[in-house]
Amino acid sequence: MNTTVRLAQQPEADDLLGRSPLAILTGMLLDQQVPMEWAFSGPYTIARRMGRDDLDAHEIAVYDPDRFGALLADKPAVHRYPGSMAKRVQQLCRYLVEHYDGDAAAVWRDVGSGEELLRRLTALPGFGTQKAQIFLALLGKQFEVRPTGWREAAGAYGEAGSYRSVADITGPSSLEKVRAYKQEAKRAAKQADAKRS
């Protein structure tokens, strides 16, 4: 796996995301309630603070929880909620160790269909249906992981030419298009709520 991504908008962090299955999975896990760039630079920050060039699921799974939480909380924090996200990252790594021998890429390697891949992703700790569909679309659109029916399994996030999520971000201009889409979706939701009141 060696893909050029521009999700962290930082060369070193994006390089790690493009070559490390665990890093891209962890970035997706962290991508909530913080700006996307902050979330996807998190794996690089974690690796550096652990004194590594990459993330290792076995090492993170058994890392002392208090020390791991402190590592994510150190300034600048890896996430707005470093304590709870540290627990989630460790839960994810423990799951990967238990079910995939610590190999994050095994989640999608040799998968038979988009439906099966969606099932595997939604089984991961911290991955609900929407996050799993976005990640499935990211794998298909940017990492060439395209089992039969992957676009359908990813739902609207799998549509070609859309700008709905991180799956569609390949640089600053597409990032702006995704942000504009999300702002419009929020505005529409507020208007719909106001009409119901």
N, CA, C and O of each residue as an XYZ file, in Angstrom:
788
protein
N       0.852     -1.178      0.000
C       0.000      0.000      0.000
C       0.888      1.228      0.000
O       1.652      1.444      0.941
N       0.797      2.015     -1.024
C       1.507      3.289     -1.067
C       0.717      4.223     -1.966
O       0.859      4.200     -3.189
N      -0.107      5.033     -1.350
C      -1.029      5.901     -2.056
C      -0.769      7.341     -1.654
O      -0.420      7.610     -0.504
N      -0.932      8.257     -2.574
C      -0.811      9.678     -2.245
C      -2.159     10.174     -1.755
O      -3.145     10.154     -2.491
N      -2.193     10.619     -0.505
C      -3.418     11.202      0.042
C      -3.111     12.611      0.534
O      -1.959     12.955      0.799
N      -4.151     13.411      0.652
C      -3.997     14.791      1.125
C      -5.072     15.100      2.162
O      -5.798     16.087      2.044
N      -5.163     14.259      3.163
C      -6.201     14.430      4.173
C      -5.725     15.243      5.367
O      -6.485     16.040      5.918
N      -4.479     15.049      5.770
C      -3.932     15.809      6.893
C      -3.460     17.184      6.439
O      -3.314     18.099      7.249
N      -3.223     17.323      5.132
C      -2.698     18.565      4.560
C      -1.326     18.897      5.143
O      -0.945     20.064      5.233
N      -0.587     17.853      5.540
C       0.799     17.947      6.021
C       1.549     16.812      5.350
O       1.135     15.660      5.479
N       2.637     17.087      4.637
C       3.309     16.037      3.865
C       3.687     14.788      4.660
O       3.424     13.674      4.206
N       4.298     14.949      5.835
C       4.744     13.768      6.599
C       3.559     12.944      7.093
O       3.573     11.714      7.043
N       2.534     13.646      7.572
C       1.346     12.942      8.071
C       0.604     12.249      6.934
O       0.136     11.121      7.091
N       0.498     12.920      5.792
C      -0.165     12.309      4.640
C       0.630     11.126      4.095
O       0.050     10.145      3.630
N       1.952     11.220      4.154
C       2.785     10.099      3.713
C       2.502      8.859      4.553
O       2.381      7.757      4.017
N       2.397      9.036      5.862
C       2.092      7.908      6.741
C       0.715      7.327      6.419
O       0.555      6.108      6.358
N      -0.268      8.187      6.214
C      -1.622      7.718      5.877
C      -1.621      6.907      4.581
O      -2.357      5.929      4.454
N      -0.800      7.314      3.630
C      -0.769      6.646      2.337
C      -0.063      5.312      2.327
O      -0.267      4.504      1.421
N       0.778      5.070      3.343
C       1.535      3.809      3.357
C       1.179      2.872      4.515
O       1.620      1.723      4.550
N       0.385      3.367      5.454
C       0.076      2.556      6.638
C      -1.421      2.309      6.783
O      -2.170      3.242      7.073
N      -1.870      1.072      6.587
C      -3.296      0.760      6.764
C      -3.808      1.122      8.159
O      -4.924      1.622      8.299
N      -2.992      0.871      9.196
C      -3.444      1.196     10.550
C      -3.560      2.708     10.733
O      -4.464      3.177     11.424
N      -2.663      3.468     10.127
C      -2.733      4.927     10.250
C      -4.001      5.477      9.606
O      -4.674      6.322     10.198
N      -4.338      5.016      8.406
C      -5.531      5.554      7.731
C      -6.801      5.139      8.487
O      -7.757      5.911      8.569
N      -6.806      3.924      9.035
C      -7.948      3.458      9.826
C      -8.075      4.281     11.109
O      -9.179      4.650     11.508
N      -6.945      4.564     11.747
C      -6.948      5.366     12.975
C      -7.373      6.797     12.691
O      -8.122      7.387     13.469
N      -6.903      7.363     11.583
C      -7.328      8.706     11.201
C      -8.830      8.782     11.035
O      -9.465      9.744     11.467
N      -9.401      7.756     10.403
C     -10.856      7.728     10.215
C     -11.564      7.626     11.563
O     -12.596      8.264     11.770
N     -11.027      6.841     12.466
C     -11.605      6.712     13.812
C     -11.616      8.069     14.520
O     -12.593      8.427     15.177
N     -10.517      8.818     14.380
C     -10.392     10.114     15.051
C     -11.235     11.207     14.396
O     -11.433     12.270     14.983
N     -11.728     10.955     13.193
C     -12.432     11.982     12.425
C     -13.870     12.179     12.907
O     -14.827     11.751     12.261
N     -13.993     12.837     14.053
C     -15.294     13.234     14.563
C     -15.092     14.349     15.574
O     -14.204     14.282     16.424
N     -15.914     15.358     15.474
C     -15.927     16.497     16.387
C     -14.637     17.323     16.378
O     -14.389     18.110     17.291
N     -13.825     17.136     15.345
C     -12.641     17.973     15.125
C     -12.486     18.181     13.624
O     -13.020     17.399     12.838
N     -11.763     19.223     13.211
C     -11.515     19.378     11.773
C     -10.797     18.152     11.202
O      -9.962     17.536     11.864
N     -11.141     17.823      9.972
C     -10.585     16.635      9.324
C      -9.055     16.607      9.361
O      -8.465     15.562      9.637
N      -8.411     17.737      9.087
C      -6.948     17.764      9.052
C      -6.359     17.397     10.413
O      -5.338     16.713     10.491
N      -7.005     17.853     11.478
C      -6.561     17.546     12.833
C      -6.670     16.036     13.074
O      -5.737     15.413     13.579
N      -7.809     15.462     12.712
C      -8.012     14.029     12.911
C      -6.985     13.196     12.146
O      -6.389     12.275     12.704
N      -6.779     13.521     10.864
C      -5.913     12.684     10.046
C      -4.417     12.943     10.256
O      -3.584     12.182      9.763
N      -4.073     14.007     10.980
C      -2.667     14.176     11.368
C      -2.393     13.432     12.672
O      -1.239     13.260     13.063
N      -3.462     12.988     13.346
C      -3.328     12.279     14.618
C      -2.444     11.037     14.568
O      -1.594     10.876     15.444
N      -2.605     10.152     13.582
C      -1.751      8.954     13.548
C      -0.255      9.286     13.486
O       0.558      8.616     14.122
N       0.098     10.310     12.727
C       1.511     10.726     12.637
C       1.998     11.237     13.988
O       3.106     10.911     14.415
N       1.178     12.032     14.659
C       1.549     12.550     15.979
C       1.723     11.410     16.972
O       2.680     11.399     17.747
N       0.802     10.451     16.954
C       0.898      9.295     17.858
C       2.182      8.519     17.583
O       2.918      8.189     18.513
N       2.455      8.227     16.321
C       3.665      7.470     15.961
C       4.915      8.190     16.449
O       5.795      7.567     17.042
N       5.003      9.484     16.209
C       6.184     10.253     16.636
C       6.334     10.233     18.153
O       7.443     10.082     18.667
N       5.244     10.382     18.856
C       5.319     10.389     20.328
C       5.672      9.017     20.894
O       6.173      8.906     22.012
N       5.407      7.984     20.112
C       5.801      6.630     20.522
C       7.216      6.304     20.048
O       7.730      5.220     20.322
N       7.844      7.242     19.337
C       9.206      7.030     18.842
C       9.275      6.084     17.667
O      10.265      5.374     17.491
N       8.212      6.072     16.847
C       8.135      5.146     15.720
C       7.905      5.895     14.416
O       7.524      7.065     14.410
N       8.147      5.187     13.301
C       7.843      5.727     11.974
C       6.470      5.283     11.500
O       5.970      5.779     10.491
N       5.858      4.351     12.219
C       4.563      3.787     11.838
C       3.836      3.407     13.120
O       4.409      3.463     14.208
N       2.583      3.022     12.987
C       1.817      2.536     14.128
C       1.827      1.015     14.123
O       1.836      0.384     13.066
N       1.825      0.440     15.312
C       1.815     -1.009     15.453
C       0.651     -1.389     16.362
O       0.622     -1.009     17.532
N      -0.300     -2.134     15.825
C      -1.503     -2.489     16.587
C      -1.174     -3.287     17.838
O      -1.787     -3.078     18.885
N      -0.199     -4.212     17.739
C       0.174     -5.016     18.908
C       0.700     -4.126     20.024
O       0.327     -4.296     21.184
N       1.563     -3.178     19.678
C       2.156     -2.290     20.678
C       1.098     -1.396     21.321
O       1.072     -1.237     22.542
N       0.224     -0.812     20.496
C      -0.805      0.083     21.034
C      -1.800     -0.693     21.894
O      -2.258     -0.183     22.916
N      -2.138     -1.915     21.495
C      -3.113     -2.723     22.226
C      -2.693     -2.978     23.668
O      -3.539     -3.020     24.562
N      -1.399     -3.147     23.901
C      -0.918     -3.482     25.254
C      -0.283     -2.292     25.968
O       0.200     -2.429     27.091
N      -0.282     -1.134     25.328
C       0.311      0.068     25.925
C      -0.459      0.416     27.199
O      -1.681      0.279     27.241
N       0.243      0.862     28.228
C      -0.416      1.256     29.467
C      -1.474      2.326     29.156
O      -1.143      3.377     28.607
N      -2.750      2.065     29.504
C      -3.817      2.991     29.131
C      -3.610      4.429     29.634
O      -3.891      5.384     28.910
N      -3.124      4.581     30.866
C      -2.894      5.926     31.395
C      -1.801      6.642     30.611
O      -1.926      7.827     30.299
N      -0.740      5.926     30.298
C       0.356      6.532     29.533
C      -0.081      6.846     28.103
O       0.318      7.862     27.534
N      -0.904      5.966     27.528
C      -1.376      6.211     26.169
C      -2.301      7.429     26.149
O      -2.233      8.253     25.236
N      -3.157      7.535     27.151
C      -4.034      8.700     27.253
C      -3.230      9.987     27.387
O      -3.559     11.002     26.774
N      -2.168      9.936     28.199
C      -1.310     11.113     28.385
C      -0.593     11.462     27.088
O      -0.399     12.637     26.775
N      -0.203     10.444     26.341
C       0.487     10.645     25.065
C      -0.416     11.402     24.075
O       0.060     12.267     23.340
N      -1.709     11.076     24.060
C      -2.636     11.771     23.168
C      -3.020     13.153     23.699
O      -3.377     14.044     22.927
N      -2.945     13.327     25.025
C      -3.339     14.602     25.636
C      -2.222     15.639     25.608
O      -2.484     16.837     25.717
N      -0.978     15.186     25.463
C       0.160     16.108     25.445
C      -0.089     17.206     24.415
O      -0.692     16.957     23.372
N       0.374     18.413     24.708
C       0.130     19.548     23.804
C       1.013     19.481     22.564
O       2.196     19.170     22.705
N       0.520     19.751     21.371
C      -0.910     19.900     21.084
C      -1.614     18.542     21.115
O      -1.083     17.543     20.630
N      -2.793     18.522     21.681
C      -3.538     17.266     21.832
C      -3.885     16.668     20.472
O      -4.087     17.385     19.492
N      -3.949     15.356     20.438
C      -4.267     14.628     19.204
C      -5.739     14.820     18.822
O      -6.102     14.723     17.650
N      -6.578     15.092     19.826
C      -8.019     15.227     19.591
C      -8.596     16.138     20.666
O      -7.988     16.324     21.721
N      -9.748     16.697     20.404
C     -10.442     17.525     21.403
C     -10.737     16.717     22.657
O     -10.742     17.268     23.758
N     -10.985     15.408     22.508
C     -11.255     14.514     23.638
C     -10.180     13.421     23.685
O     -10.457     12.266     23.360
N      -8.965     13.778     24.086
C      -7.858     12.821     23.988
C      -8.029     11.573     24.838
O      -7.619     10.487     24.428
N      -8.626     11.708     26.014
C      -8.795     10.538     26.882
C      -9.713      9.497     26.273
O      -9.360      8.321     26.192
N     -10.895      9.929     25.842
C     -11.843      8.961     25.271
C     -11.346      8.430     23.930
O     -11.581      7.267     23.603
N     -10.659      9.273     23.147
C     -10.158      8.781     21.861
C      -8.983      7.828     22.051
O      -8.802      6.906     21.255
N      -8.190      8.037     23.086
C      -7.105      7.088     23.382
C      -7.695      5.701     23.658
O      -7.175      4.687     23.191
N      -8.786      5.676     24.423
C      -9.447      4.386     24.712
C      -9.959      3.745     23.426
O      -9.830      2.537     23.229
N     -10.546      4.573     22.549
C     -11.087      4.029     21.298
C      -9.981      3.492     20.396
O     -10.141      2.440     19.778
N      -8.868      4.204     20.316
C      -7.746      3.732     19.482
C      -7.238      2.403     20.023
O      -6.952      1.487     19.252
N      -7.126      2.292     21.348
C      -6.663      1.019     21.929
C      -7.686     -0.097     21.708
O      -7.306     -1.237     21.441
N      -8.980      0.220     21.817
C     -10.011     -0.794     21.544
C      -9.917     -1.279     20.101
O     -10.015     -2.476     19.832
N      -9.727     -0.338     19.175
C      -9.585     -0.704     17.766
C      -8.389     -1.626     17.578
O      -8.494     -2.647     16.899
N      -7.255     -1.276     18.172
C      -6.046     -2.088     18.010
C      -6.198     -3.463     18.643
O      -5.721     -4.455     18.093
N      -6.858     -3.530     19.793
C      -7.093     -4.843     20.426
C      -7.970     -5.717     19.527
O      -7.732     -6.916     19.386
N      -8.983     -5.100     18.924
C      -9.858     -5.838     18.010
C      -9.056     -6.354     16.812
O      -9.212     -7.503     16.399
N      -8.204     -5.501     16.263
C      -7.387     -5.904     15.114
C      -6.436     -7.040     15.484
O      -6.220     -7.956     14.691
N      -5.874     -6.980     16.683
C      -4.979     -8.059     17.138
C      -5.762     -9.358     17.289
O      -5.311    -10.420     16.860
N      -6.934     -9.263     17.899
C      -7.744    -10.462     18.159
C      -8.295    -11.094     16.880
O      -8.310    -12.317     16.745
N      -8.748    -10.255     15.942
C      -9.437    -10.779     14.756
C      -8.588    -10.833     13.484
O      -8.880    -11.606     12.572
N      -7.526    -10.001     13.425
C      -6.728     -9.912     12.194
C      -5.227     -9.973     12.465
O      -4.428     -9.529     11.640
N      -4.843    -10.520     13.619
C      -3.431    -10.622     13.993
C      -2.711     -9.264     13.888
O      -1.521     -9.209     13.580
N      -3.440     -8.188     14.145
C      -2.847     -6.861     14.151
C      -2.647     -6.231     12.779
O      -2.098     -5.135     12.668
N      -3.092     -6.922     11.737
C      -2.894     -6.453     10.363
C      -4.142     -5.708      9.885
O      -5.126     -6.329      9.483
N      -4.094     -4.366      9.933
C      -5.273     -3.572      9.563
C      -5.712     -3.829      8.125
O      -6.909     -3.847      7.840
N      -4.767     -4.026      7.224
C      -5.114     -4.246      5.815
C      -5.906     -5.536      5.614
O      -6.614     -5.677      4.617
N      -5.792     -6.476      6.551
C      -6.531     -7.734      6.440
C      -8.040     -7.508      6.526
O      -8.825     -8.360      6.108
N      -8.444     -6.348      7.073
C      -9.873     -6.032      7.133
C     -10.452     -5.975      5.722
O     -11.585     -6.399      5.494
N      -9.670     -5.447      4.774
C     -10.194     -5.309      3.402
C      -9.486     -6.173      2.363
O      -9.970     -6.294      1.238
N      -8.360     -6.771      2.714
C      -7.642     -7.607      1.751
C      -8.475     -8.850      1.405
O      -9.006     -9.516      2.293
N      -8.579     -9.146      0.129
C      -9.275    -10.350     -0.354
C     -10.744    -10.426      0.048
O     -11.317    -11.514      0.106
N     -11.353     -9.279      0.326
C     -12.770     -9.294      0.679
C     -13.582     -9.592     -0.585
O     -13.229     -9.146     -1.676
N     -14.667    -10.346     -0.429
C     -15.414    -10.816     -1.595
C     -16.393     -9.834     -2.207
O     -16.671     -9.899     -3.404
N     -16.922     -8.918     -1.394
C     -17.935     -7.984     -1.908
C     -17.947     -6.718     -1.070
O     -17.424     -6.683      0.044
N     -18.550     -5.686     -1.626
C     -18.709     -4.444     -0.889
C     -19.538     -4.643      0.371
O     -19.271     -4.041      1.411
N     -20.540     -5.492      0.259
C     -21.406     -5.784      1.405
C     -20.611     -6.435      2.543
O     -20.783     -6.089      3.711
N     -19.737     -7.384      2.181
C     -18.909     -8.040      3.194
C     -17.938     -7.042      3.826
O     -17.718     -7.070      5.037
N     -17.363     -6.169      3.017
C     -16.436     -5.170      3.534
C     -17.165     -4.219      4.490
O     -16.622     -3.853      5.532
N     -18.371     -3.827      4.145
C     -19.145     -2.960      5.031
C     -19.411     -3.665      6.366
O     -19.321     -3.043      7.424
N     -19.732     -4.941      6.319
C     -19.945     -5.710      7.552
C     -18.682     -5.721      8.408
O     -18.746     -5.525      9.622
N     -17.536     -5.950      7.771
C     -16.274     -5.986      8.513
C     -15.965     -4.628      9.148
O     -15.505     -4.551     10.287
N     -16.227     -3.561      8.389
C     -15.930     -2.214      8.902
C     -16.869     -1.825     10.042
O     -16.428     -1.239     11.031
N     -18.161     -2.146      9.913
C     -19.092     -1.787     10.990
C     -18.848     -2.612     12.246
O     -19.300     -2.232     13.326
N     -18.143     -3.732     12.126
C     -17.789     -4.541     13.307
C     -16.632     -3.929     14.095
O     -16.409     -4.297     15.249
N     -15.895     -2.997     13.484
C     -14.760     -2.381     14.167
C     -15.238     -1.452     15.281
O     -16.209     -0.720     15.091
N     -14.577     -1.468     16.437
C     -14.945     -0.535     17.505
C     -14.849      0.914     17.013
O     -13.854      1.307     16.403
N     -15.885      1.693     17.281
C     -15.884      3.099     16.904
C     -16.365      3.386     15.493
O     -16.396      4.544     15.075
N     -16.742      2.347     14.749
C     -17.198      2.525     13.372
C     -18.688      2.197     13.268
O     -19.074      1.028     13.237
N     -19.515      3.235     13.215
C     -20.934      3.049     12.938
C     -21.120      2.911     11.432
O     -20.145      2.896     10.680
N     -22.353      2.813     11.002
C     -22.635      2.618      9.577
C     -22.106      3.762      8.722
O     -21.465      3.522      7.699
N     -22.367      5.003      9.129
C     -21.942      6.138      8.313
C     -20.412      6.197      8.197
O     -19.882      6.369      7.099
N     -19.709      6.057      9.313
C     -18.241      6.094      9.282
C     -17.707      4.946      8.425
O     -16.762      5.127      7.656
N     -18.312      3.769      8.559
C     -17.887      2.612      7.763
C     -18.113      2.858      6.271
O     -17.268      2.501      5.450
N     -19.241      3.463      5.916
C     -19.513      3.746      4.498
C     -18.536      4.788      3.942
O     -18.068      4.666      2.810
N     -18.237      5.800      4.738
C     -17.269      6.816      4.289
C     -15.899      6.174      4.087
O     -15.225      6.441      3.093
N     -15.487      5.321      5.041
C     -14.177      4.683      4.915
C     -14.154      3.723      3.735
O     -13.148      3.632      3.031
N     -15.241      3.011      3.512
C     -15.333      2.111      2.361
C     -15.178      2.918      1.066
O     -14.476      2.496      0.147
N     -15.838      4.083      1.002
C     -15.708      4.952     -0.171
C     -14.275      5.456     -0.319
O     -13.757      5.536     -1.432
N     -13.636      5.793      0.794
C     -12.237      6.242      0.763
C     -11.333      5.139      0.211
O     -10.458      5.403     -0.614
N     -11.546      3.904      0.669
C     -10.753      2.775      0.173
C     -10.946      2.595     -1.330
O      -9.984      2.379     -2.067
N     -12.190      2.686     -1.774
C     -12.483      2.484     -3.191
C     -11.970      3.607     -4.072
O     -11.382      3.362     -5.126
N     -12.195      4.839     -3.639
C     -11.847      5.991     -4.465
C     -10.354      6.310     -4.471
O      -9.814      6.746     -5.488
N      -9.687      6.094     -3.334
C      -8.287      6.519     -3.261
C      -7.273      5.393     -3.080
O      -6.093      5.585     -3.373
N      -7.702      4.220     -2.603
C      -6.761      3.125     -2.370
C      -6.996      1.941     -3.306
O      -6.354      0.900     -3.166
N      -7.910      2.096     -4.253
C      -8.212      1.069     -5.246
C      -8.640     -0.270     -4.637
O      -8.386     -1.332     -5.205
N      -9.290     -0.200     -3.477
C      -9.894     -1.389     -2.873
C     -11.337     -1.386     -3.370
O     -12.184     -0.657     -2.853
N     -11.603     -2.221     -4.390
C     -12.882     -2.138     -5.085
C     -13.535     -3.506     -5.283
O     -13.652     -3.984     -6.411
N     -13.959     -4.131     -4.190
C     -14.679     -5.394     -4.373
C     -16.009     -5.142     -5.086
O     -16.496     -4.011     -5.117
N     -16.586     -6.179     -5.650
C     -17.865     -6.063     -6.351
C     -18.896     -5.397     -5.455
O     -19.098     -5.802     -4.310
N     -19.550     -4.361     -5.996
C     -20.608     -3.679     -5.253
C     -20.112     -2.689     -4.207
O     -20.865     -2.308     -3.311
N     -18.859     -2.271     -4.311
C     -18.338     -1.365     -3.273
C     -19.051     -0.019     -3.280
O     -19.323      0.536     -2.216
N     -19.358      0.516     -4.461
C     -20.035      1.825     -4.505
C     -21.420      1.740     -3.860
O     -21.814      2.633     -3.109
N     -22.144      0.683     -4.150
C     -23.480      0.509     -3.573
C     -23.392      0.369     -2.053
O     -24.199      0.945     -1.323
N     -22.414     -0.395     -1.583
C     -22.253     -0.591     -0.141
C     -21.887      0.713      0.562
O     -22.252      0.927      1.718
N     -21.164      1.583     -0.145
C     -20.775      2.872      0.432
C     -21.911      3.890      0.398
O     -21.776      4.983      0.949
N     -23.015      3.549     -0.233
C     -24.152      4.460     -0.310
C     -23.796      5.711     -1.104
O     -23.024      5.646     -2.061
N     -24.354      6.841     -0.711
C     -24.117      8.098     -1.433
C     -22.630      8.478     -1.441
O     -22.169      9.171     -2.348
N     -21.882      8.021     -0.427
C     -20.446      8.351     -0.350
C     -19.650      7.694     -1.472
O     -18.548      8.138     -1.796
N     -20.198      6.648     -2.059
C     -19.507      5.950     -3.132
C     -19.734      6.541     -4.515
O     -19.089      6.128     -5.479
N     -20.639      7.499     -4.620
C     -20.962      8.072     -5.927
C     -19.744      8.751     -6.550
O     -19.009      9.476     -5.880
N     -19.549      8.503     -7.830
C     -18.452      9.142     -8.558
C     -18.760     10.631     -8.708
O     -19.906     11.022     -8.930
N     -17.718     11.453     -8.584
C     -17.870     12.886     -8.794
C     -18.569     13.630     -7.675
O     -18.913     14.801     -7.835
N     -18.786     12.974     -6.545
C     -19.438     13.654     -5.420
C     -18.385     14.306     -4.522
O     -17.202     13.971     -4.590
N     -18.823     15.224     -3.696
C     -17.930     15.888     -2.733
C     -18.633     15.919     -1.389
O     -19.007     16.977     -0.882
N     -18.805     14.715     -0.818
C     -19.567     14.576      0.417
C     -18.705     14.346      1.654
O     -19.116     14.683      2.765
N     -17.508     13.771      1.472
C     -16.760     13.297      2.639
C     -15.261     13.266      2.361
O     -14.803     13.668      1.291
N     -14.513     12.783      3.341
C     -13.056     12.651      3.189
C     -12.695     11.763      2.003
O     -11.602     11.881      1.449
N     -13.597     10.884      1.615
C     -13.329      9.998      0.477
C     -13.093     10.782     -0.807
O     -12.461     10.287     -1.741
N     -13.609     12.015     -0.846
C     -13.543     12.818     -2.064
C     -12.445     13.888     -2.025
O     -12.297     14.661     -2.972
N     -11.686     13.931     -0.942
C     -10.682     14.996     -0.796
C      -9.330     14.533     -1.333
O      -8.730     13.574     -0.848
N      -8.879     15.257     -2.354
C      -7.578     14.946     -2.960
C      -6.655     16.167     -2.951
O      -5.536     16.105     -3.461
N      -7.118     17.259     -2.382
C      -6.315     18.476     -2.317
C      -7.158     19.631     -1.811
O      -8.324     19.440     -1.464
N      -6.580     20.838     -1.763
C      -7.288     21.995     -1.207
C      -8.615     22.330     -1.897
O      -9.572     22.688     -1.211
N      -8.706     22.228     -3.222
C      -9.955     22.614     -3.888
C     -11.081     21.624     -3.580
O     -12.219     22.036     -3.357
N     -10.774     20.327     -3.564
C     -11.820     19.349     -3.231
C     -12.194     19.446     -1.750
O     -13.340     19.192     -1.379
N     -11.226     19.815     -0.904
C     -11.515     20.026      0.518
C     -12.548     21.147      0.662
O     -13.493     21.016      1.440
N     -12.381     22.227     -0.064
C     -13.335     23.343     -0.013
C     -14.713     22.910     -0.508
O     -15.728     23.333      0.044
N     -14.758     22.069     -1.544
C     -16.046     21.593     -2.068
C     -16.765     20.720     -1.036
O     -17.980     20.826     -0.866
N     -16.008     19.853     -0.347
C     -16.606     19.003      0.690
C     -17.120     19.870      1.836
O     -18.218     19.643      2.344
N     -16.329     20.860      2.244
C     -16.768     21.758      3.330
C     -18.047     22.500      2.933
O     -18.964     22.641      3.742
N     -18.102     22.968      1.700
C     -19.286     23.681      1.222
C     -20.509     22.757      1.232
O     -21.603     23.177      1.609
N     -20.320     21.495      0.813
C     -21.413     20.524      0.826
C     -21.926     20.313      2.254
O     -23.134     20.288      2.489
N     -20.990     20.160      3.210
C     -21.392     19.914      4.602
C     -22.111     21.118      5.193
O     -23.081     20.960      5.934
N     -21.645     22.318      4.872
C     -22.306     23.525      5.368
C     -23.724     23.631      4.818
O     -24.655     23.994      5.537
N     -23.874     23.316      3.554
C     -25.200     23.362      2.939
C     -26.118     22.312      3.565
O     -27.297     22.579      3.797
N     -25.588     21.127      3.837
C     -26.382     20.066      4.465
C     -26.833     20.490      5.864
O     -27.974     20.237      6.252
N     -25.937     21.137      6.625
C     -26.303     21.622      7.964
C     -27.385     22.696      7.872
O     -28.336     22.698      8.654
N     -27.233     23.607      6.913
C     -28.211     24.684      6.729
C     -29.583     24.091      6.390
O     -30.600     24.519      6.937
N     -29.607     23.120      5.499
C     -30.867     22.476      5.111
C     -31.509     21.760      6.300
O     -32.728     21.793      6.467
N     -30.682     21.114      7.122
C     -31.196     20.404      8.300
C     -31.806     21.387      9.297
O     -32.848     21.109      9.891
N     -31.149     22.545      9.481
C     -31.675     23.562     10.406
C     -33.019     24.106      9.904
O     -33.948     24.310     10.684
N     -33.101     24.334      8.607
C     -34.348     24.834      8.032
C     -35.477     23.816      8.194
O     -36.617     24.176      8.489
N     -35.144     22.554      8.000
C     -36.142     21.492      8.161
C     -36.615     21.411      9.617
O     -37.802     21.215      9.877
N     -35.682     21.562     10.563
C     -36.024     21.554     11.995
C     -36.926     22.740     12.329
O     -37.895     22.598     13.074
N     -36.601     23.918     11.771
C     -37.374     25.129     12.043
C     -38.810     24.985     11.535
O     -39.747     25.462     12.175
N     -38.979     24.335     10.400
C     -40.324     24.132      9.835
C     -41.154     23.199     10.702
O     -42.371     23.353     10.805
N     -40.488     22.224     11.329
C     -41.195     21.262     12.181
C     -41.647     21.901     13.492
O     -42.653     21.487     14.068
N     -40.907     22.915     13.971
C     -41.204     23.530     15.288
C     -42.468     24.330     15.292
O     -42.836     24.897     16.322
